[in-house]
Amino acid sequence: MEYTKELHKRMREQTQWKKAFPTQQNEGAEVKCLLDEIDRLQSLTQWVPVTESQPEIGEVVLVCKDDYAPIVCEYSDMYDYSRCGQGDFILHGDVIEATHWMPLPLPPEGVK
């Protein structure tokens, strides 16, 4: 069986249905927990349009700019203080006009 969005949706619906039957409550809770974790992990690997949201000031993220390969930048407010809490994506002191961003993945276990 292959994971698809349709399978995910069907499993969510089954989890809601099983809440009505106490004997199946634990199984439904386990499935819901797994589905919630899948949603959380998928959200970590989704490109976010800069028009929808921005990272926290000081956060280092992966950004895309037009047709360029993704690059690592810091989101900083060091250049334009007039925008009240908004920042720029900075790479080597230059402002990058990014279209999308996403959090960096966690480093491998044991790497500091």
C-alpha positions in Angstrom: 0.0 0.0 0.0 1.3 3.5 -0.9 0.7 6.6 1.3 -1.5 9.1 -0.5 -3.5 12.2 0.5 -6.7 10.2 -0.2 -5.6 7.4 2.1 -4.8 10.0 4.8 -8.3 11.5 4.4 -10.0 8.1 4.6 -8.0 7.2 7.8 -9.0 10.6 9.3 -12.7 9.8 8.5 -12.4 6.3 10.0 -10.8 7.8 13.2 -13.7 10.2 13.6 -16.2 7.3 13.1 -14.5 5.1 15.6 -14.9 7.7 18.3 -18.6 6.7 18.4 -17.7 3.1 19.4 -16.0 2.8 22.9 -14.5 -0.6 22.2 -12.6 0.8 19.3 -11.6 4.0 21.1 -7.9 3.1 21.7 -7.3 2.0 18.1 -8.9 5.3 16.8 -6.7 7.3 19.2 -3.6 5.5 17.9 -4.5 6.2 14.3 -5.3 9.8 15.1 -1.9 10.2 16.9 -0.1 8.8 13.8 -2.0 11.0 11.4 -1.3 14.1 13.5 2.4 13.2 13.4 2.3 12.8 9.6 0.7 16.2 9.4 3.3 17.8 11.6 6.2 16.2 9.7 4.7 17.2 6.3 4.3 20.8 7.5 8.1 20.9 8.2 8.8 20.2 4.6 6.3 22.5 2.9 7.4 25.7 1.1 5.7 28.7 2.6 5.1 31.7 0.3 6.6 34.8 1.9 3.2 36.5 1.2 1.6 34.1 3.7 4.1 34.2 6.6 7.7 34.8 7.6 10.0 33.0 10.0 11.0 34.5 13.3 13.7 37.2 13.3 17.1 35.5 13.6 15.9 32.2 12.3 18.0 30.5 9.7 15.9 29.0 6.9 16.0 27.6 3.4 14.7 30.1 0.8 13.8 30.0 -2.9 14.2 32.9 -5.2 12.6 32.7 -8.7 14.3 30.0 -10.6 17.4 29.7 -8.4 18.3 26.6 -6.3 17.3 26.8 -2.7 19.8 28.7 -0.4 20.3 29.0 3.3 19.6 32.5 4.7 19.0 34.2 8.0 15.8 36.2 8.5 16.9 39.5 9.9 15.6 43.0 10.8 19.1 44.6 10.6 18.5 46.6 7.4 15.0 48.2 7.4 13.6 49.3 10.8 10.6 51.0 9.2 8.6 47.8 8.6 7.9 47.2 12.3 8.8 43.6 13.0 9.3 42.4 9.5 12.7 41.5 8.2 14.7 40.4 5.2 16.3 37.2 4.1 20.1 37.9 4.4 22.9 35.9 2.7 26.5 37.2 3.2 25.2 40.7 4.0 23.0 40.9 0.9 19.2 41.0 0.9 17.6 38.1 -1.0 14.2 38.7 -2.5 12.8 35.3 -1.7 9.5 34.0 -2.9 9.2 31.0 -0.5 10.9 29.7 2.6 10.9 26.6 4.8 12.6 25.6 8.1 15.9 23.8 7.9 15.8 20.0 8.7 17.2 18.8 12.0 20.8 17.7 11.9 21.6 14.0 12.1 21.6 12.5 15.6 24.9 13.0 17.3 26.0 16.0 15.3 26.3 19.2 17.3 
